[in-house]
């Protein structure tokens, strides 16, 4: 392959950004311009002469514009090889097209609108555009492709410096980008149509799973400094998540910052009352996360108090942690955080102006505005985990349990206050890596044991954490994300003064576990639902 001179170009774009400037440059280089529809009209209005595709092909646009570029003279012009196909092109009066400038109907943007229906979505599926892009990309040895308006300025500069020619390396890079573009476009369409079918109770797990993400930013490094990394997000992520958040100050987010911020925000979102529309109406809650595990979570009547109680659970682990709130960050809370600890990230639906001014004194603190989320809303019905050579898909771990309706398995019944704490700790346990044990009282965590190979070890760690923080477990409750295989954790909890326990049940030794709780006068409820989190 050699340098390829550009003598003719076809321009047909849905996104008109920069197209006039590009066309003016091309016309000034005496390049013949073909165009269609709205693109042709716009260029003519700006004094750029173009040849309408219908005039060139001798076939009019029909079916409301559905058929205009699907013609042999267009596709042969894009696919023709200069020497091998010269005779056949001359015979049929087909001119080569050396540059294709095409971007597609905005399917993703149209279908993201709340009022979009299936008929509107179908009409916004581009057919001719992808066909031309694929043809030109296949023939990149002879054709250059521009599918992204952001590439126009650099392309103009390169042509100007290289006597209106393109290099094989440049054409290959543009072809790769075009195929990525059409692949993503088709994936977006396929996923939308699958979602329409899923709403009619068809299979949730397709034979071929197609993901559609775009790069939001490069990251300083991955989990460790020797690993490179980047952050990819959905085409239109929902409000109220890290992917759609806005960073208003601080250093660049790291890989671990993003992972931990997501864990913290998802933890506080567990406490949004699903009968309420937005988290503004939910109780005030704070979660502090370190290495993807909560080290302190608390509900309170004020945001500052919620933070202080969450921090009190495990002050040493809170150092360098990520703090999340379900309501706008207030100046009083921001001042307490600055005075009390080193923090990597603070994330909240919004940030008060007074809090922004206070945080400017600590410019390295990363502050994220997530926006408010819809109660119970998930961006996807599926959760995925990558393994070497594969991907695991599962439904998201949601439950609608009313803990207050669960009967006690032991003679003693939990009090209303204990039931409230059991419901609170059960939600916290869902955000803790297995094996998970949570001790809590009055809407605050007292000790959390996470990620251990045995449940008794998680119990020991949670109790040790509470003791080290100077927090009494007398009269507190205990939550476990999965069943107790032995009664040892129950016996240890009884010695610590625990009065009520919530757990899934399902162990072959359930009767022994219940008996141990009953002997210690502990109320015990079974959820019959576990929350493993690996």
N, C-alpha and C positions, 0 to 999 in steps of 0.2 A: 504494500500500500504506500501511496505517496501523498504529497500535499494535494489537496483537492480545492480547485478554484470554485467560487460560488458565482453562478451566472443567473440562477433563477431561484425564487423562494416562494413557498406557499404559507400564508399567514391566516390562521383561523383560531381565534382564542375566545374563551368564555371570560377569563380574567384579562381585562384590557390594560392592566398596569404596565406602563413602559412601552406599549406596542407602537404608539405613534413615534416616539423617539427612535426606536429600532428601525421602523419602516422608513423614516426620513433618512437615516444613515444608509440603509441598503439602497434606496432609490438614488441617493447621491453618488453611489458607486456604480450606477447604471445596471443594477440588478433588476431583472424583470420580476414583478410581484403579482402573484395570484392570491385571491382572497375570496371570502364568502360572507354573506349575510351582514350581521352587525359590525363585524371587523372591517369589511370592505367599506361600509357606509362611514364609519368613524374615520378611516384613513382618507377617504375622499373629502370629508369635511375639513381635514387639516391639510389639504392640498397635495396629498400623496397619490399619484395615479396608480391604479391597480386594475388588473384584469379579473373580472368576475369568473369564478370557476365554471359557472353555467355557460358563459360565453365561450370559454376555452374548450369545454367538453362537448358543447352543442346539445346539452341535455339540461332542461330546467330543474330547479329545485322543486321537489314535489312532496306531498304528504306533510304539509306544514313544516318543511325543512328537514324532515326525517331522512330524506335521501338527497344528498347534494354532492358529497365527495366520494361516495361509493360508486366509482366509475373506473373502467380500465385505463383511461388516459391519466388519471391521478395515480392509481396504484402502480401502473407500469412505469410511470415517471419516477416514482419513489423506489421501485425495485430494480430498475434497469441498471445493468452493469455496462460501463462506458464502451468497452470493446466487444464483449461477448454478445451483447444485445443491441448493438448499434443498428444493424441491418433491419431487424424486426421493428425497432422503434421508428426508423425512417419510413418503412413501408406503411405503418399505421399513423404516421404524423404525430408521434408522441415525443414530447420534449422532456428531457431529464429535469428533475427537481432536486437541486443540490442542498437546499436548506428547508427544513420543515419547522415551522413555529406554531405549536399547538398546545393548548391546555384545555381541560375537559369541563363539561357541565359540573357545577358544584354540588354533586350528589350528597356529600357528607353534610355540607352546610344546610342544604334544603331539608334533609331528613332530620336534622337536629332541631328544627322548629317544632314547637309543641302542636301546632295546628296542621302539620304535614300528614296527609293521608296516603294510602298506598298508590292511588292513581297519580298523585302529584310526584311521588317518588319515582314511579315507572317512567314518567315523562322526562325526568331529569337523569336518565341513564344515557350516557353518550355512547353512540355506536361508531360513527364515522371517525371520531377523534382517536380512540384506541386503535382502530384498524390502521389508520395512517401512521400512528406512532410505532406500532409493531413492525409495519412494513419498512419504515425508514430505519428503525433500529436494527432490523435484520440486515439491511444493506448499508451499515455504517461505514463500510469501506468507501462508499461513494456519496453518502448523505450525512449532513450534520443535523442534529435535532435540538431544538430549544423547547423544553416542556415546563420550565420554571422561569417566571419573569425576573427573579433575582439574578439569573445568569446573564441577562441581556447586557448590562454595562461591561462586564469582563469580556464577553464575546465580541462586542463592538471594538473594544480596545485591542483585542488579539487580532481581529481582522485588519484593523488599521495598521498594525505593526507588521503584518505578514502578507501584505499585498492581496488582501481579500481571499486568502486561502486558509484552510484548516488542516491541522495535522492528524494523522491516524490515531495518535494517542488521545487527542481531544475528542475526536468523533467516537472513539470507543467509550470514553468516560461519559459522554452525553447519551450514548445508546444504553449504557447500564442504568443511567438515571431514568431514562424513559421507560425501560422495562420495569424498574422498581415502581415508578409512578403508576403504570397500568396495572401492575400486580396489586398494589395497595388499593387502587380504585375498584378493581373487581372484588377484592376481599371485603371492602366496605359494603358493596352491593350485596354480596353473598350473606354477610352477617346481618344486614338489615332484613333481608328476605327470610333468613332463618328465624330472626326474632318475631317476624309476623307469623310464621308457622308455629313457633314455640308458644305464642299466645293462644293457640288452638290446641294446646296439650299434646303436641307431637314430641318426638324424642329430643331430650335436652343435649345429648352427647352425639354430635354428628360423626360420620365416618372419617371425615377430614376436618380437623380443627384449624381455623384460620384466624390469626391474630392480626390486629391492625394498630400499630403504634408509630408515633413519629418522635424524633429526637427533640427534647426540650432544651437540653444543655449538656455540654461535656462537663465531667466532674474532675476535680483536682487529682483524684486517684480512687481506687476501689476500696474494698474492706481493709486492704493493707497498701502502704505507699508504693510497693513495686507492681501493683495491679492498675491498669488503666480502666476507665469506666465512663459511662454516659447514662443519662436519665431519659427514658422514653415514656411517653404518655399516650393515652387514648386520644383520638382525633378531637373529641369534645368531652373531656372528663367532667363529671358532675361537680357542682359547687359543693363546698364543704369537704374537700380532701386535699392532701398534699400536692397531688398532680395539678390541681387547678389553683393552688395558692399563689399569693403574690408576696414576694420578699420585699419588705420595706426598709430593711437595713441589715448590716452585718457582712461577714466574710462569705465567700462562695460556699454553698452547701456541699458537703461531702456525701459520699455513698452512705456511710453509717448515719449521718444526720438525717437523711431522707428515710431510711429504714426505721429509725427510732421515732422520728416525728410522725410517721404513719402509724406506728404502734400506739403512740400516746394519744393521737387524735381519735383513732378508732376505739380506744378504751373509753374516752369520755363520751363518745357517741352512743355507747351502749346504754347510757343513762337518759337518753332522749325518750320522753314518753311518746310512744307510737300513736297515741290518740291526739297528739298535738302536732301542728304543722311544722313549726320551726323550733330550733333549740333555744331561741330567746325565752321561750316559756317554760323551759326545763329547769330543774333545780341547779344551783351553782355547783360545779364539780371541777376538781383539779386532779390531773394525773401526772406523775413524774416518772419518766421511763429511763432506764439505763440498759444498754445492750438488748433492746427489744422486749424487756420485761418491766412491768410496773414495779417501782420500789416504794411507791406511796400513792394512795388514791383516797380522796375524801369528798364528801358532800357537806355543804354548810349553808348557813343563812347569808353569808357574804363571801365574795370571791377571795378576799384577803385571808379570811378564816379557813376557807377550803385549802388554800395554798399552805398555810401554816400547819394544818393538820396532816396534809400529805407529806410535807417536808419532815415532820416530826417522826414519821414511820421509820425512816432510814436516812438520817442526815448525811452519813458518809457516802452512801451510794448515790444520793441526789447530786453530789458534787460532779459537775461536768455532764449533767443529765439534760433531758429534753422535757419541757413543761408544757402541758396542753390544758386549755380551758374550753368550756362550752359556751362562754359568753365573752363579750368584748373585754379586752384586757384593760383594767382600770389603773390609774396612776398610783393609787395606794398599793396595789398588788405589785406593780412594776418596781416601786421603791423598795418594798420588802424583799423582792428577789435580788435586786442589786446589792442590798445591804447584807444579805444573808448567805449567798452562795455564788459560785461560778456556774454559769449555765451556758450550754452550747446553742440551744434553740428554744424560743418561745413561740408557740403556735396557738392562735385563737381565731374565732370567726371574724373579729374586727379588733381594732386597737384605738382606744380613745386618744384624742389629740394631746392631752396632758401626759399620757403615758409615753407617746412618741417622743415628746420633748425630754422627758426624764431618761429614756433609753439612749438618747444621743450621747449621753455621758459615757456609755459603754458601746462604742461603735462596732466592736467585734461580735457582739451578741447578734445572732441571726434571728430576726423577727418576721414571722410569716402570718399573713391574713388568709385564712382558709375560706372565708365566706360562710354563711349559715347553710346548713344542710336540711334536706327534707327528712322528717322522722321516718326511720326504717328503710331509707332508700339506699340501694347498693348500685354501683356503676355497672356491675355485671352479676348475673345469677350464678356464675361459676368462679371458683377459686382454683388457681393453678400453681403447681410446684414443678420446677424443672429438675430432672435427674440426668445423668449422663446418658445420652442417646434417646431421651424420651421426655414426656411431659405427663404429669398426673393432673386430672381435672376432677373436681368435686363440687357439689353444691356448697354455697356458703353456710357457715355454721350459725344459723339463726334459730332462736327459739322464742316462743310466746308464752312461756310458763308464767302462771300466776302463783308465785311461791306461797302466798297466803292460803291457797286452797289445798296445799299438800298436807295430808294427814301425818301425824307423828307415828313412827314405828315403835316408839317406846311409850311407857305409861305416862310420862310427863309430856305435856303439850307446850310448845313454845309460846311465849307471851307475844303481844302485838309488836313490842319493841324488838324482840328477838327475831320475829318474822321479817321485819323491815331490814334488820342487819343481815339476815340470811339471804334476802333478795339482793342486797347490795354486794355482799361478798361473792355470791354466785356469779354476778356479772363481772366482777374483778377477776375471778378465777378463769373466766373465759379468755382473758387477755394475757394470762400467765402461761409460760411454756411448761409442758408436762415433765415430770409430775408436779402438779400445782397444789399448794396448800395456802389458804388465806385465813388469817385471824383478824377479826374486826369487831368494832363496838361503836355505837352511836354514829354510824355513817362514815367511819374512818378506819383505814387499815391499821393494824397494830404490828403485824409481821407477815412477810410473804416468803414462801419457799418455792423455788422454781427450778425446773430443768434437771432434776436429780434422777438417778437411775432407780431409786426405790422411794416409795411414798414416806416411809418413816424418816428418811434423811431430809426430805422436804419439810416434814413436820418439825424435826429438830432445828433446822435452819430458821424456819419462821419464828419459832419460840425464842431462839437465840437472838434474832434480830429485834424482837420486841423487848427482850431483857436489856440488850445493849442500848436501846433507845430510851430506856427508862419508862416503858409503857406497861401497865398492868393488864394481864389477860383475865383477871378475875371477873366473872360475869360476861365474858366476851363469847363470840360464836366462832365457828370454824367451818370453812368451805373446802371441798375437795373436788377437783375437776373429774375424777374417776373414782371407782369403788375402792374401798379399803380391802386389800387382800388378807390382812390380819387385824387383830384387835389392838396391836401394839400402839398405833397412832391414837386410838381412842383412849387408851389407858394414860398415855402421855398428856393428852388434852385434858383429861379429867384432873390430873395432878396440877395442871396450870390454871384450873378454875373455869374451864369452858362449860357453858350451860346449854348450848344447842349446836347441832351439826347438820349441815346439808351436804348430801353426796348422791351420786347416781344410783348406788346399789347395783346388784348383779353379780356379786362375788359368790363363790361356792361356800364362803364362810360368812355370809351375811348374818346368819343366826348368831354366830359368835360375836360379831361386831355389834349387833343390836343388843345382845345380852350385856356386853361390856358397857354400852352407853346407859342401858337401863339401870345397871348396878351403880353407876355414878350419878344417877338422877339427871341424865342429859337427855334433852329432847332431840330426836333424830328424824329428819325427813328425807325421803328418797325422791329424786327428780325423774328417775328412769331415763335419764338423758345425760350423756357425758360430753365433756368439752376438751378432748385432747387437742393440743396445739404444739406441733413439732417445728 
